[in-house]
Amino acid sequence: MGVIAMKVMGGGNGCLVAGNPFKQVLRPYNDETSQQASARSLIRYTLGLPISVAVIGVASIDQLKTNVTIVREANPMTIAEQQDLEKHMG
C-alpha cells in the first residue's frame, strides 16, 4: 500500500509558505496562520517522511519550475531538522 502526502504547502492557497499572504483570491477561504516556512523546507520535510508520493499543488508555471528545482536539488530533512520545523510551525 502506498502513502500519499497531500497539501504539502498548506492547502489550496499555500498558506504555510513564507511570503504568501494570509488571504488570497484563489479561494474564498484560507487557514490563517502566523507560522510559515519556505517552500524548500516544506518539501524537504515531506520528502523525509515514509511516503510513496507527494502531491504538491501549484498555481503557476513559475511555482512548478521552482518546485521541480527544489525536489531535484534538496535532500530529505533529517529527523532533527523535522523536529525543529515542527516546533517552529507549532
CORJO-V462173 format. One record per residue. PSI is psi in degrees with one decimal (999 if undefined). Layout:
BEGIN
psi=PSI
psi=PSI
END
This chain:
BEGIN
psi=135.9
psi=154.7
psi=127.0
psi=127.9
psi=121.7
psi=161.0
psi=40.4
psi=-35.6
psi=4.2
psi=20.3
psi=-173.0
psi=-26.2
psi=1.3
psi=41.9
psi=-13.2
psi=-7.9
psi=123.1
psi=137.4
psi=-20.4
psi=133.9
psi=154.3
psi=-33.8
psi=127.7
psi=163.6
psi=-6.7
psi=-34.2
psi=158.1
psi=6.6
psi=161.7
psi=139.9
psi=118.4
psi=132.3
psi=144.0
psi=-11.7
psi=112.2
psi=161.1
psi=167.2
psi=153.5
psi=-38.7
psi=-44.9
psi=-42.5
psi=-40.3
psi=-45.0
psi=-40.0
psi=-49.3
psi=-41.0
psi=-19.4
psi=-4.6
psi=159.7
psi=75.5
psi=162.6
psi=-33.1
psi=148.9
psi=130.8
psi=111.7
psi=104.3
psi=155.8
psi=154.3
psi=-4.3
psi=164.4
psi=-37.2
psi=-42.7
psi=-40.9
psi=-47.0
psi=-42.4
psi=-46.3
psi=-40.9
psi=-42.9
psi=-44.6
psi=-47.6
psi=-38.1
psi=-35.7
psi=-24.4
psi=145.0
psi=148.5
psi=150.0
psi=148.3
psi=168.1
psi=-40.2
psi=-42.2
psi=-39.6
psi=-44.0
psi=-39.0
psi=-44.0
psi=-39.7
psi=-41.1
psi=-42.2
psi=-40.8
psi=-15.2
psi=999
END
